Amino acid sequence: MKMVLMNYYVGIDEEVKELLAKLDICTYTRFPEVEGRISCSDPRENSHVWPGANSALFAVLDDETAERLVRELESFNEKAPGEGMDAYVMDVSRRVLAGE
């Protein structure tokens, strides 16, 4: 099991949600506005000096789905330089689900 954590500009939120739907990823947690820098780009701190914000989203997935998601993110980044996203993949040893 893997957790994929993604950071991206809030302006591409719909594209991210479409990508999750395409891969049948229906369980995730999204933080709508976070401050920070993606790949050492300009900061987005929701201020007059550094306007804009990022979003963060994470999903715990089986290994195969996590790999498919990462490949899609790499493809997205190639097609949208400057508006892509950072992603991190971490091992998850256990999870507890509300529906099970």
N, CA, C and O atoms as a Tinker XYZ file with bonds, in Angstrom:
   400  protein
     1  N      0.835000   -1.160000    0.000000    73     2
     2  CA     0.000000    0.000000    0.000000    64     1     3
     3  C      0.891000    1.237000    0.000000    63     2     4     5
     4  O      1.946000    1.264000    0.633000    81     3
     5  N      0.445000    2.256000   -0.720000    73     3     6
     6  CA     1.204000    3.501000   -0.835000    64     5     7
     7  C      0.293000    4.689000   -0.544000    63     6     8     9
     8  O     -0.918000    4.634000   -0.762000    81     7
     9  N      0.899000    5.757000   -0.049000    73     7    10
    10  CA     0.205000    7.028000    0.037000    64     9    11
    11  C      0.871000    7.966000   -0.950000    63    10    12    13
    12  O      2.089000    8.141000   -0.929000    81    11
    13  N      0.073000    8.566000   -1.809000    73    11    14
    14  CA     0.579000    9.551000   -2.754000    64    13    15
    15  C      0.110000   10.912000   -2.260000    63    14    16    17
    16  O     -1.090000   11.160000   -2.136000    81    15
    17  N      1.066000   11.787000   -1.982000    73    15    18
    18  CA     0.789000   13.150000   -1.543000    64    17    19
    19  C      1.124000   14.088000   -2.686000    63    18    20    21
    20  O      2.237000   14.071000   -3.210000    81    19
    21  N      0.157000   14.902000   -3.069000    73    19    22
    22  CA     0.332000   15.801000   -4.207000    64    21    23
    23  C      0.176000   17.246000   -3.748000    63    22    24    25
    24  O     -0.695000   17.551000   -2.934000    81    23
    25  N      1.014000   18.130000   -4.265000    73    23    26
    26  CA     0.913000   19.571000   -4.054000    64    25    27
    27  C      0.798000   20.214000   -5.427000    63    26    28    29
    28  O      1.553000   19.886000   -6.341000    81    27
    29  N     -0.162000   21.141000   -5.566000    73    27    30
    30  CA    -0.389000   21.752000   -6.872000    64    29    31
    31  C     -1.103000   23.093000   -6.715000    63    30    32    33
    32  O     -1.720000   23.359000   -5.684000    81    31
    33  N     -1.013000   23.926000   -7.739000    73    31    34
    34  CA    -1.672000   25.228000   -7.766000    64    33    35
    35  C     -3.184000   25.020000   -7.755000    63    34    36    37
    36  O     -3.699000   24.156000   -8.465000    81    35
    37  N     -3.900000   25.816000   -6.945000    73    35    38
    38  CA    -5.349000   25.643000   -6.823000    64    37    39
    39  C     -6.060000   25.763000   -8.168000    63    38    40    41
    40  O     -7.150000   25.218000   -8.337000    81    39
    41  N     -5.469000   26.456000   -9.110000    73    39    42
    42  CA    -6.090000   26.658000  -10.416000    64    41    43
    43  C     -6.227000   25.398000  -11.252000    63    42    44    45
    44  O     -6.954000   25.402000  -12.245000    81    43
    45  N     -5.547000   24.318000  -10.878000    73    43    46
    46  CA    -5.687000   23.077000  -11.648000    64    45    47
    47  C     -6.456000   22.018000  -10.868000    63    46    48    49
    48  O     -6.364000   20.829000  -11.173000    81    47
    49  N     -7.204000   22.444000   -9.875000    73    47    50
    50  CA    -7.945000   21.500000   -9.037000    64    49    51
    51  C     -8.908000   20.631000   -9.852000    63    50    52    53
    52  O     -9.011000   19.431000   -9.599000    81    51
    53  N     -9.601000   21.208000  -10.807000    73    51    54
    54  CA   -10.549000   20.417000  -11.617000    64    53    55
    55  C     -9.825000   19.349000  -12.423000    63    54    56    57
    56  O    -10.317000   18.227000  -12.543000    81    55
    57  N     -8.662000   19.682000  -12.977000    73    55    58
    58  CA    -7.889000   18.696000  -13.724000    64    57    59
    59  C     -7.459000   17.548000  -12.818000    63    58    60    61
    60  O     -7.477000   16.388000  -13.228000    81    59
    61  N     -7.070000   17.875000  -11.585000    73    59    62
    62  CA    -6.667000   16.838000  -10.639000    64    61    63
    63  C     -7.856000   15.933000  -10.326000    63    62    64    65
    64  O     -7.713000   14.710000  -10.323000    81    63
    65  N     -9.012000   16.507000  -10.067000    73    63    66
    66  CA   -10.203000   15.703000   -9.770000    64    65    67
    67  C    -10.596000   14.822000  -10.955000    63    66    68    69
    68  O    -11.015000   13.680000  -10.766000    81    67
    69  N    -10.465000   15.343000  -12.166000    73    67    70
    70  CA   -10.747000   14.538000  -13.362000    64    69    71
    71  C     -9.774000   13.370000  -13.473000    63    70    72    73
    72  O    -10.166000   12.263000  -13.843000    81    71
    73  N     -8.519000   13.616000  -13.156000    73    71    74
    74  CA    -7.508000   12.558000  -13.193000    64    73    75
    75  C     -7.835000   11.471000  -12.175000    63    74    76    77
    76  O     -7.733000   10.284000  -12.486000    81    75
    77  N     -8.226000   11.859000  -10.966000    73    75    78
    78  CA    -8.610000   10.878000   -9.954000    64    77    79
    79  C     -9.811000   10.061000  -10.424000    63    78    80    81
    80  O     -9.838000    8.842000  -10.253000    81    79
    81  N    -10.800000   10.724000  -11.012000    73    79    82
    82  CA   -11.984000   10.016000  -11.511000    64    81    83
    83  C    -11.606000    9.046000  -12.629000    63    82    84    85
    84  O    -12.117000    7.928000  -12.682000    81    83
    85  N    -10.722000    9.468000  -13.511000    73    83    86
    86  CA   -10.265000    8.615000  -14.617000    64    85    87
    87  C     -9.650000    7.321000  -14.091000    63    86    88    89
    88  O     -9.803000    6.264000  -14.703000    81    87
    89  N     -8.950000    7.405000  -12.952000    73    87    90
    90  CA    -8.291000    6.242000  -12.374000    64    89    91
    91  C     -9.156000    5.541000  -11.330000    63    90    92    93
    92  O     -8.683000    4.643000  -10.632000    81    91
    93  N    -10.422000    5.948000  -11.220000    73    91    94
    94  CA   -11.360000    5.378000  -10.240000    64    93    95
    95  C    -10.860000    5.509000   -8.805000    63    94    96    97
    96  O    -11.068000    4.618000   -7.981000    81    95
    97  N    -10.204000    6.622000   -8.516000    73    95    98
    98  CA    -9.768000    6.913000   -7.152000    64    97    99
    99  C    -10.848000    7.772000   -6.512000    63    98   100   101
   100  O    -11.009000    8.944000   -6.853000    81    99
   101  N    -11.582000    7.180000   -5.587000    73    99   102
   102  CA   -12.718000    7.890000   -4.994000    64   101   103
   103  C    -12.512000    8.226000   -3.521000    63   102   104   105
   104  O    -13.344000    8.911000   -2.926000    81   103
   105  N    -11.434000    7.762000   -2.929000    73   103   106
   106  CA   -11.151000    8.062000   -1.531000    64   105   107
   107  C     -9.846000    8.841000   -1.454000    63   106   108   109
   108  O     -8.782000    8.339000   -1.816000    81   107
   109  N     -9.946000   10.068000   -0.978000    73   107   110
   110  CA    -8.774000   10.931000   -0.844000    64   109   111
   111  C     -9.102000   12.033000    0.147000    63   110   112   113
   112  O    -10.261000   12.230000    0.510000    81   111
   113  N     -8.083000   12.742000    0.578000    73   111   114
   114  CA    -8.247000   13.907000    1.441000    64   113   115
   115  C     -7.560000   15.069000    0.755000    63   114   116   117
   116  O     -6.421000   14.965000    0.300000    81   115
   117  N     -8.287000   16.193000    0.689000    73   115   118
   118  CA    -7.750000   17.383000    0.021000    64   117   119
   119  C     -7.753000   18.551000    0.993000    63   118   120   121
   120  O     -8.741000   18.802000    1.684000    81   119
   121  N     -6.648000   19.251000    1.033000    73   119   122
   122  CA    -6.541000   20.501000    1.776000    64   121   123
   123  C     -6.644000   21.608000    0.731000    63   122   124   125
   124  O     -5.703000   21.809000   -0.036000    81   123
   125  N     -7.765000   22.334000    0.681000    73   123   126
   126  CA    -8.018000   23.255000   -0.427000    64   125   127
   127  C     -7.002000   24.387000   -0.580000    63   126   128   129
   128  O     -6.688000   24.785000   -1.702000    81   127
   129  N     -6.488000   24.908000    0.529000    73   127   130
   130  CA    -5.514000   25.990000    0.413000    64   129   131
   131  C     -4.370000   25.776000    1.392000    63   130   132   133
   132  O     -4.559000   25.744000    2.608000    81   131
   133  N     -3.196000   25.634000    0.833000    73   131   134
   134  CA    -1.971000   25.561000    1.626000    64   133   135
   135  C     -0.968000   26.537000    1.029000    63   134   136   137
   136  O     -1.033000   26.869000   -0.155000    81   135
   137  N     -0.057000   26.983000    1.851000    73   135   138
   138  CA     0.978000   27.900000    1.390000    64   137   139
   139  C      2.262000   27.128000    1.141000    63   138   140   141
   140  O      2.526000   26.113000    1.785000    81   139
   141  N      3.059000   27.623000    0.195000    73   139   142
   142  CA     4.334000   26.981000   -0.037000    64   141   143
   143  C      4.839000   27.198000   -1.443000    63   142   144   145
   144  O      4.331000   28.028000   -2.197000    81   143
   145  N      5.856000   26.424000   -1.771000    73   143   146
   146  CA     6.485000   26.491000   -3.086000    64   145   147
   147  C      6.491000   25.094000   -3.690000    63   146   148   149
   148  O      6.752000   24.110000   -2.998000    81   147
   149  N      6.208000   25.015000   -4.955000    73   147   150
   150  CA     6.249000   23.754000   -5.687000    64   149   151
   151  C      7.503000   23.766000   -6.553000    63   150   152   153
   152  O      7.694000   24.676000   -7.360000    81   151
   153  N      8.340000   22.778000   -6.390000    73   151   154
   154  CA     9.573000   22.637000   -7.187000    64   153   155
   155  C     10.367000   23.935000   -7.265000    63   154   156   157
   156  O     10.837000   24.323000   -8.335000    81   155
   157  N     10.511000   24.599000   -6.128000    73   155   158
   158  CA    11.291000   25.835000   -6.024000    64   157   159
   159  C     10.777000   26.957000   -6.926000    63   158   160   161
   160  O     11.538000   27.852000   -7.293000    81   159
   161  N      9.499000   26.916000   -7.284000    73   159   162
   162  CA     8.903000   28.010000   -8.054000    64   161   163
   163  C      8.639000   29.172000   -7.097000    63   162   164   165
   164  O      9.018000   29.111000   -5.928000    81   163
   165  N      7.997000   30.222000   -7.584000    73   163   166
   166  CA     7.658000   31.338000   -6.705000    64   165   167
   167  C      6.737000   30.856000   -5.594000    63   166   168   169
   168  O      5.901000   29.980000   -5.818000    81   167
   169  N      6.881000   31.415000   -4.407000    73   167   170
   170  CA     5.984000   31.031000   -3.309000    64   169   171
   171  C      4.546000   31.434000   -3.610000    63   170   172   173
   172  O      4.289000   32.415000   -4.307000    81   171
   173  N      3.639000   30.670000   -3.081000    73   171   174
   174  CA     2.218000   31.027000   -3.104000    64   173   175
   175  C      1.789000   31.073000   -1.643000    63   174   176   177
   176  O      1.584000   30.042000   -1.002000    81   175
   177  N      1.658000   32.303000   -1.132000    73   175   178
   178  CA     1.401000   32.481000    0.285000    64   177   179
   179  C      0.123000   33.262000    0.553000    63   178   180   181
   180  O     -0.103000   33.717000    1.675000    81   179
   181  N     -0.717000   33.423000   -0.469000    73   179   182
   182  CA    -2.003000   34.109000   -0.307000    64   181   183
   183  C     -1.823000   35.503000    0.294000    63   182   184   185
   184  O     -2.609000   35.930000    1.140000    81   183
   185  N     -0.782000   36.206000   -0.151000    73   183   186
   186  CA    -0.518000   37.550000    0.354000    64   185   187
   187  C     -0.369000   38.511000   -0.816000    63   186   188   189
   188  O     -0.323000   38.087000   -1.970000    81   187
   189  N     -0.293000   39.795000   -0.524000    73   187   190
   190  CA    -0.105000   40.765000   -1.603000    64   189   191
   191  C      1.289000   40.654000   -2.211000    63   190   192   193
   192  O      1.491000   41.028000   -3.366000    81   191
   193  N      2.239000   40.150000   -1.456000    73   191   194
   194  CA     3.602000   39.971000   -1.973000    64   193   195
   195  C      3.695000   38.678000   -2.783000    63   194   196   197
   196  O      4.262000   38.673000   -3.876000    81   195
   197  N      3.144000   37.589000   -2.258000    73   195   198
   198  CA     3.166000   36.289000   -2.922000    64   197   199
   199  C      1.729000   35.788000   -3.055000    63   198   200   201
   200  O      1.275000   34.978000   -2.247000    81   199
   201  N      1.008000   36.272000   -4.079000    73   199   202
   202  CA    -0.409000   35.895000   -4.211000    64   201   203
   203  C     -0.596000   34.439000   -4.632000    63   202   204   205
   204  O      0.338000   33.770000   -5.074000    81   203
   205  N     -1.817000   33.979000   -4.481000    73   203   206
   206  CA    -2.171000   32.628000   -4.893000    64   205   207
   207  C     -1.969000   31.634000   -3.767000    63   206   208   209
   208  O     -1.406000   31.949000   -2.719000    81   207
   209  N     -2.437000   30.447000   -4.010000    73   207   210
   210  CA    -2.333000   29.370000   -3.026000    64   209   211
   211  C     -2.162000   28.055000   -3.761000    63   210   212   213
   212  O     -2.399000   27.964000   -4.965000    81   211
   213  N     -1.757000   27.058000   -3.034000    73   211   214
   214  CA    -1.671000   25.696000   -3.544000    64   213   215
   215  C     -2.725000   24.854000   -2.850000    63   214   216   217
   216  O     -3.329000   25.285000   -1.868000    81   215
   217  N     -2.941000   23.667000   -3.358000    73   215   218
   218  CA    -3.758000   22.657000   -2.694000    64   217   219
   219  C     -2.860000   21.461000   -2.432000    63   218   220   221
   220  O     -1.850000   21.267000   -3.108000    81   219
   221  N     -3.233000   20.675000   -1.459000    73   219   222
   222  CA    -2.540000   19.418000   -1.182000    64   221   223
   223  C     -3.590000   18.325000   -1.127000    63   222   224   225
   224  O     -4.692000   18.538000   -0.620000    81   223
   225  N     -3.258000   17.177000   -1.639000    73   223   226
   226  CA    -4.196000   16.062000   -1.689000    64   225   227
   227  C     -3.409000   14.789000   -1.446000    63   226   228   229
   228  O     -2.307000   14.621000   -1.967000    81   227
   229  N     -3.983000   13.887000   -0.647000    73   227   230
   230  CA    -3.335000   12.594000   -0.510000    64   229   231
   231  C     -4.353000   11.482000   -0.617000    63   230   232   233
   232  O     -5.522000   11.638000   -0.263000    81   231
   233  N     -3.880000   10.363000   -1.112000    73   231   234
   234  CA    -4.709000    9.170000   -1.268000    64   233   235
   235  C     -3.867000    7.953000   -0.909000    63   234   236   237
   236  O     -2.692000    7.863000   -1.268000    81   235
   237  N     -4.488000    7.021000   -0.196000    73   235   238
   238  CA    -3.846000    5.752000    0.119000    64   237   239
   239  C     -4.378000    4.733000   -0.883000    63   238   240   241
   240  O     -5.586000    4.523000   -0.995000    81   239
   241  N     -3.455000    4.104000   -1.609000    73   239   242
   242  CA    -3.817000    3.286000   -2.763000    64   241   243
   243  C     -3.035000    1.977000   -2.758000    63   242   244   245
   244  O     -1.985000    1.861000   -2.125000    81   243
   245  N     -3.569000    0.999000   -3.476000    73   243   246
   246  CA    -2.774000   -0.202000   -3.685000    64   245   247
   247  C     -1.586000    0.176000   -4.572000    63   246   248   249
   248  O     -1.619000    1.197000   -5.259000    81   247
   249  N     -0.560000   -0.633000   -4.554000    73   247   250
   250  CA     0.686000   -0.304000   -5.258000    64   249   251
   251  C      0.469000   -0.034000   -6.738000    63   250   252   253
   252  O      1.041000    0.906000   -7.289000    81   251
   253  N     -0.353000   -0.852000   -7.385000    73   251   254
   254  CA    -0.574000   -0.705000   -8.824000    64   253   255
   255  C     -1.261000    0.623000   -9.143000    63   254   256   257
   256  O     -0.855000    1.320000  -10.073000    81   255
   257  N     -2.287000    0.976000   -8.389000    73   255   258
   258  CA    -2.996000    2.236000   -8.631000    64   257   259
   259  C     -2.092000    3.423000   -8.338000    63   258   260   261
   260  O     -2.124000    4.419000   -9.060000    81   259
   261  N     -1.291000    3.330000   -7.293000    73   259   262
   262  CA    -0.349000    4.407000   -6.977000    64   261   263
   263  C      0.624000    4.617000   -8.133000    63   262   264   265
   264  O      0.924000    5.755000   -8.494000    81   263
   265  N      1.111000    3.537000   -8.707000    73   263   266
   266  CA     2.040000    3.647000   -9.838000    64   265   267
   267  C      1.348000    4.262000  -11.051000    63   266   268   269
   268  O      1.933000    5.095000  -11.743000    81   267
   269  N      0.116000    3.861000  -11.309000    73   267   270
   270  CA    -0.638000    4.458000  -12.430000    64   269   271
   271  C     -0.837000    5.951000  -12.202000    63   270   272   273
   272  O     -0.705000    6.740000  -13.138000    81   271
   273  N     -1.149000    6.347000  -10.979000    73   271   274
   274  CA    -1.337000    7.760000  -10.671000    64   273   275
   275  C     -0.039000    8.533000  -10.886000    63   274   276   277
   276  O     -0.057000    9.608000  -11.486000    81   275
   277  N      1.065000    8.013000  -10.417000    73   275   278
   278  CA     2.344000    8.694000  -10.577000    64   277   279
   279  C      2.691000    8.848000  -12.055000    63   278   280   281
   280  O      3.175000    9.901000  -12.469000    81   279
   281  N      2.450000    7.818000  -12.846000    73   279   282
   282  CA     2.706000    7.930000  -14.295000    64   281   283
   283  C      1.840000    9.019000  -14.922000    63   282   284   285
   284  O      2.316000    9.775000  -15.768000    81   283
   285  N      0.578000    9.106000  -14.517000    73   283   286
   286  CA    -0.310000   10.155000  -15.027000    64   285   287
   287  C      0.173000   11.540000  -14.606000    63   286   288   289
   288  O      0.105000   12.485000  -15.393000    81   287
   289  N      0.656000   11.669000  -13.381000    73   287   290
   290  CA     1.168000   12.949000  -12.912000    64   289   291
   291  C      2.415000   13.362000  -13.694000    63   290   292   293
   292  O      2.577000   14.532000  -14.042000    81   291
   293  N      3.285000   12.403000  -13.964000    73   291   294
   294  CA     4.471000   12.698000  -14.771000    64   293   295
   295  C      4.058000   13.169000  -16.160000    63   294   296   297
   296  O      4.630000   14.122000  -16.690000    81   295
   297  N      3.077000   12.514000  -16.745000    73   295   298
   298  CA     2.586000   12.908000  -18.063000    64   297   299
   299  C      1.976000   14.305000  -18.016000    63   298   300   301
   300  O      2.218000   15.120000  -18.905000    81   299
   301  N      1.188000   14.581000  -16.983000    73   299   302
   302  CA     0.586000   15.900000  -16.824000    64   301   303
   303  C      1.677000   16.966000  -16.736000    63   302   304   305
   304  O      1.581000   18.007000  -17.386000    81   303
   305  N      2.705000   16.713000  -15.941000    73   303   306
   306  CA     3.784000   17.685000  -15.776000    64   305   307
   307  C      4.527000   17.949000  -17.079000    63   306   308   309
   308  O      4.958000   19.075000  -17.327000    81   307
   309  N      4.681000   16.929000  -17.910000    73   307   310
   310  CA     5.345000   17.110000  -19.202000    64   309   311
   311  C      4.519000   18.004000  -20.116000    63   310   312   313
   312  O      5.074000   18.781000  -20.893000    81   311
   313  N      3.192000   17.896000  -20.029000    73   311   314
   314  CA     2.301000   18.665000  -20.907000    64   313   315
   315  C      2.020000   20.063000  -20.380000    63   314   316   317
   316  O      1.585000   20.928000  -21.140000    81   315
   317  N      2.262000   20.304000  -19.086000    73   315   318
   318  CA     1.930000   21.591000  -18.472000    64   317   319
   319  C      3.112000   22.135000  -17.676000    63   318   320   321
   320  O      3.012000   22.307000  -16.461000    81   319
   321  N      4.230000   22.407000  -18.347000    73   319   322
   322  CA     5.377000   22.906000  -17.590000    64   321   323
   323  C      5.024000   24.225000  -16.890000    63   322   324   325
   324  O      4.383000   25.101000  -17.472000    81   323
   325  N      5.449000   24.343000  -15.653000    73   323   326
   326  CA     5.159000   25.550000  -14.894000    64   325   327
   327  C      3.836000   25.495000  -14.147000    63   326   328   329
   328  O      3.635000   26.265000  -13.208000    81   327
   329  N      2.941000   24.617000  -14.533000    73   327   330
   330  CA     1.653000   24.471000  -13.851000    64   329   331
   331  C      1.453000   23.038000  -13.391000    63   330   332   333
   332  O      0.318000   22.610000  -13.179000    81   331
   333  N      2.508000   22.312000  -13.239000    73   331   334
   334  CA     2.417000   20.920000  -12.828000    64   333   335
   335  C      2.294000   20.776000  -11.333000    63   334   336   337
   336  O      1.858000   21.690000  -10.633000    81   335
   337  N      2.684000   19.619000  -10.859000    73   335   338
   338  CA     2.552000   19.354000   -9.435000    64   337   339
   339  C      3.721000   18.522000   -8.947000    63   338   340   341
   340  O      4.383000   17.820000   -9.711000    81   339
   341  N      3.949000   18.627000   -7.648000    73   339   342
   342  CA     4.904000   17.761000   -6.979000    64   341   343
   343  C      4.119000   16.604000   -6.383000    63   342   344   345
   344  O      2.973000   16.776000   -5.970000    81   343
   345  N      4.726000   15.434000   -6.337000    73   343   346
   346  CA     4.080000   14.279000   -5.717000    64   345   347
   347  C      5.135000   13.456000   -4.989000    63   346   348   349
   348  O      6.286000   13.361000   -5.416000    81   347
   349  N      4.712000   12.874000   -3.893000    73   347   350
   350  CA     5.581000   12.051000   -3.064000    64   349   351
   351  C      4.865000   10.747000   -2.780000    63   350   352   353
   352  O      3.664000   10.740000   -2.510000    81   351
   353  N      5.589000    9.648000   -2.838000    73   351   354
   354  CA     5.008000    8.330000   -2.613000    64   353   355
   355  C      5.650000    7.739000   -1.365000    63   354   356   357
   356  O      6.874000    7.666000   -1.251000    81   355
   357  N      4.795000    7.318000   -0.427000    73   355   358
   358  CA     5.267000    6.767000    0.844000    64   357   359
   359  C      4.609000    5.421000    1.103000    63   358   360   361
   360  O      3.467000    5.190000    0.708000    81   359
   361  N      5.333000    4.545000    1.763000    73   359   362
   362  CA     4.769000    3.261000    2.158000    64   361   363
   363  C      3.780000    3.453000    3.303000    63   362   364   365
   364  O      3.987000    4.283000    4.188000    81   363
   365  N      2.708000    2.675000    3.272000    73   363   366
   366  CA     1.705000    2.666000    4.342000    64   365   367
   367  C      1.645000    1.240000    4.871000    63   366   368   369
   368  O      1.421000    0.299000    4.109000    81   367
   369  N      1.842000    1.080000    6.163000    73   367   370
   370  CA     1.868000   -0.271000    6.731000    64   369   371
   371  C      0.484000   -0.771000    7.123000    63   370   372   373
   372  O      0.257000   -1.977000    7.220000    81   371
   373  N     -0.444000    0.166000    7.350000    73   371   374
   374  CA    -1.770000   -0.256000    7.789000    64   373   375
   375  C     -2.761000    0.877000    7.592000    63   374   376   377
   376  O     -2.391000    2.050000    7.618000    81   375
   377  N     -4.028000    0.516000    7.394000    73   375   378
   378  CA    -5.071000    1.535000    7.345000    64   377   379
   379  C     -6.342000    0.970000    7.962000    63   378   380   381
   380  O     -6.544000   -0.243000    8.009000    81   379
   381  N     -7.177000    1.858000    8.424000    73   379   382
   382  CA    -8.487000    1.520000    8.971000    64   381   383
   383  C     -9.498000    2.328000    8.186000    63   382   384   385
   384  O     -9.375000    3.549000    8.080000    81   383
   385  N    -10.498000    1.657000    7.634000    73   383   386
   386  CA   -11.501000    2.331000    6.811000    64   385   387
   387  C    -12.832000    2.400000    7.525000    63   386   388   389
   388  O    -13.232000    1.449000    8.196000    81   387
   389  N    -13.517000    3.511000    7.388000    73   387   390
   390  CA   -14.806000    3.705000    8.046000    64   389   391
   391  C    -15.853000    2.730000    7.543000    63   390   392   393
   392  O    -16.733000    2.319000    8.300000    81   391
   393  N    -15.768000    2.357000    6.275000    73   391   394
   394  CA   -16.791000    1.510000    5.659000    64   393   395
   395  C    -16.550000    0.031000    5.789000    63   394   396   397
   396  O    -17.278000   -0.757000    5.187000    81   395
   397  N    -15.562000   -0.378000    6.548000    73   395   398
   398  CA   -15.267000   -1.817000    6.638000    64   397   399
   399  C    -15.157000   -2.279000    8.060000    63   398   400
   400  O    -14.913000   -3.460000    8.308000    81   399
